[in-house]
Amino acid sequence: MAGLYRIAISILTLCLPWPLRRRILGSVFGFHIHPTARIGISLVLPRTLTMAASARIGHLTVCKGLERLQLGESALIGNLNWITAFPKGDSLGFFAREIEREPELVLGPHAAITHRHLIDCTDKILIGDFSTFAGFRSQILTHSIDIALSSQSSAPVTVGKYCFVGTGSILLKGSSLPDKSVLGAGSVLTKSQTEGGSLYAGNPARHIKYFDGSENYFSRIDGIVR
């Protein structure tokens, strides 16, 4: 019933002017939304929400089941994203062995998730400062079935700082992309990579080359690339 109440309140506030809607979301749900941050016509229903100055969530995005959603200064979640998690404390016993998992999504300052992506936050996802989850139709999957144990399992996914994830990519549970790295379009990241400043591509993604350090993308001070 509590979940239906939150959904109903969220839907009823969608037509209100944003300043009033922000105050209601803060007073009813306890969300911490900076006065310069903004949520479009979207259902954003984590247990806790923190949006720093100038952070934005676009239109027709759904975010549900998360314990925590956090957007740093000027961070962006675009339009038509589907962001979900398997909630903690489920009565059906899923993920019962994983008492320390954290169903949450954290975007650092100036990080961006663009449009039309599928994000599974059954365990923690971290998108580092100034990183771009770009294009469209990419996926992050933090859970799967453990065949050996015949049970659901999860692991965090991390995208480091100043990274670029190309369109149509898939990041699987336990994978990580190191700082100042690029994941090529259509790649599948299956494990934790460690060589920063690199291009990774393919299925499974492998190290292709190092960047020389002169690339402006890796030193920009504004998250938006014009």
C-alpha positions in Angstrom: 0.0 0.0 0.0 2.9 2.4 0.8 4.2 1.9 -2.7 0.9 2.6 -4.3 0.6 5.8 -2.1 4.0 7.0 -3.4 3.0 6.3 -7.0 -0.3 8.1 -6.6 1.3 11.2 -5.0 4.0 11.3 -7.7 1.4 11.1 -10.5 -0.8 13.8 -8.9 2.1 16.2 -8.7 3.2 15.9 -12.3 0.9 18.7 -13.5 2.0 21.1 -10.8 4.5 24.0 -11.3 8.0 22.7 -10.6 8.7 24.9 -7.5 5.5 23.6 -5.8 6.1 20.0 -6.9 9.7 20.2 -5.5 8.4 21.3 -2.1 5.8 18.5 -2.0 8.4 15.9 -2.9 10.6 17.2 -0.2 7.9 17.4 2.5 6.1 14.1 1.7 9.0 11.8 0.6 11.9 13.6 2.3 13.7 14.1 -1.0 16.6 16.6 -0.9 16.4 18.5 -4.2 18.4 21.7 -4.6 16.3 24.7 -5.7 18.2 24.8 -9.1 17.7 21.1 -9.7 14.8 19.8 -11.7 12.8 16.7 -12.5 10.7 16.5 -15.7 7.5 14.6 -16.3 8.9 11.4 -14.8 8.1 8.9 -12.0 11.1 9.0 -9.7 10.5 6.8 -6.7 13.6 5.8 -4.8 13.5 5.5 -1.1 15.9 8.5 -0.8 16.8 11.1 -3.5 19.5 13.7 -3.4 19.9 16.2 -6.3 22.7 18.8 -6.1 22.7 22.2 -7.8 21.7 22.2 -11.4 21.1 18.4 -11.5 18.4 17.3 -13.9 16.2 14.3 -14.6 14.4 14.5 -18.0 10.9 13.4 -19.2 9.3 9.9 -19.2 12.0 8.3 -17.1 10.9 5.7 -14.5 13.0 5.1 -11.4 11.7 2.6 -8.9 12.8 0.0 -6.4 16.1 1.8 -5.5 17.1 2.5 -1.9 19.0 5.6 -3.0 19.4 7.8 -6.1 22.0 10.6 -5.9 22.9 13.1 -8.6 25.9 15.4 -8.0 26.2 19.0 -9.2 25.1 19.4 -12.8 24.6 15.6 -13.2 22.0 14.5 -15.8 19.6 11.6 -16.3 17.9 12.1 -19.7 14.6 11.1 -21.2 12.9 7.7 -21.5 15.3 5.8 -19.2 14.1 2.7 -17.3 15.9 2.5 -14.0 14.9 -0.3 -11.6 16.1 -2.4 -8.8 15.0 -5.5 -6.9 14.1 -4.0 -3.5 15.8 -5.0 -0.3 13.9 -7.1 2.2 11.7 -8.8 -0.4 9.4 -11.3 1.3 9.9 -13.9 -1.5 13.5 -14.6 -0.5 15.3 -13.3 -3.7 18.9 -12.4 -3.0 18.6 -13.7 0.6 22.3 -14.5 0.7 23.3 -11.0 -0.3 22.5 -8.9 2.8 25.1 -6.3 2.0 23.9 -5.4 -1.5 23.0 -1.8 -2.1 20.3 -1.1 -4.7 21.3 2.4 -5.6 22.5 4.7 -8.4 25.1 7.4 -7.8 26.1 10.0 -10.4 29.1 12.2 -9.7 29.2 15.9 -10.6 28.7 16.5 -14.3 28.1 12.8 -15.0 25.4 12.0 -17.6 23.1 9.1 -18.5 21.6 10.2 -21.9 18.3 8.8 -23.3 16.5 5.5 -23.7 18.8 3.2 -21.6 17.9 0.3 -19.3 19.6 0.4 -15.9 19.3 -2.4 -13.4 20.4 -1.2 -9.9 19.8 -4.4 -7.9 23.3 -3.7 -6.7 25.1 -0.4 -6.6 26.0 1.5 -9.8 28.5 4.4 -9.7 28.9 6.7 -12.7 32.0 8.8 -12.0 32.5 12.6 -12.3 32.3 13.9 -15.9 31.5 10.5 -17.3 28.9 10.0 -20.1 26.7 7.0 -20.5 26.1 8.0 -24.1 24.0 7.3 -27.2 20.9 5.1 -26.5 19.8 1.5 -26.0 22.6 0.6 -23.6 22.2 -1.6 -20.5 23.7 -2.0 -17.1 22.8 -5.3 -15.4 23.9 -5.8 -11.8 22.2 -9.2 -11.3 21.9 -12.5 -13.0 21.4 -16.2 -12.1 24.3 -18.1 -10.6 24.1 -21.4 -12.5 26.3 -23.3 -10.0 24.2 -22.3 -7.0 20.9 -22.0 -8.8 20.1 -18.7 -7.2 20.0 -15.0 -8.0 23.2 -13.1 -7.5 24.3 -9.5 -7.9 27.5 -7.3 -7.9 28.2 -3.6 -8.3 29.1 -1.9 -11.5 31.4 1.1 -11.7 32.2 3.6 -14.4 35.2 5.7 -13.4 35.7 9.4 -13.9 35.9 11.0 -17.3 34.7 7.9 -19.1 32.7 7.5 -22.2 30.3 4.5 -22.8 29.3 4.2 -26.4 25.8 3.5 -27.7 24.4 0.0 -27.5 26.8 -1.2 -24.9 26.1 -3.7 -22.1 27.8 -3.7 -18.7 27.4 -6.9 -16.7 27.5 -7.4 -12.9 30.8 -6.9 -11.3 32.3 -5.0 -14.2 34.1 -1.7 -14.1 35.5 0.8 -16.5 38.6 2.6 -15.2 39.1 6.4 -15.2 39.5 8.2 -18.5 38.5 5.2 -20.6 36.2 4.6 -23.5 33.9 1.6 -24.0 33.3 1.3 -27.8 29.8 1.2 -29.2 28.1 -2.2 -29.0 30.7 -3.6 -26.6 30.0 -6.0 -23.7 31.9 -5.2 -20.5 32.1 -8.5 -18.5 34.7 -7.9 -15.8 36.7 -5.3 -13.9 39.2 -3.6 -16.2 42.2 -1.9 -14.6 44.2 0.0 -17.3 43.0 3.6 -17.2 43.2 6.0 -20.1 42.3 3.2 -22.5 39.9 2.1 -25.3 38.0 -1.1 -24.6 35.8 -2.7 -27.3 34.3 -6.0 -28.4 32.3 -8.9 -27.0 33.7 -9.4 -24.4 35.4 -6.0 -24.3 39.2 -6.2 -24.4 41.9 -3.6 -24.2 42.5 -2.0 -27.6 44.9 0.8 -27.0 46.0 3.6 -24.7 45.2 7.2 -25.2 48.1 9.7 -25.2 46.6 12.0 -22.6 46.1 15.0 -24.9 42.4 14.4 -25.5 40.3 17.3 -24.3 37.4 15.1 -23.2 39.5 13.9 -20.3 40.3 17.3 -18.9 37.1 19.3 -19.6 35.5 21.3 -16.8 31.9 21.3 -18.2 30.0 18.0 -18.4 28.1 19.1 -21.5 30.0 18.3 -24.7 29.0 20.8 -27.4 
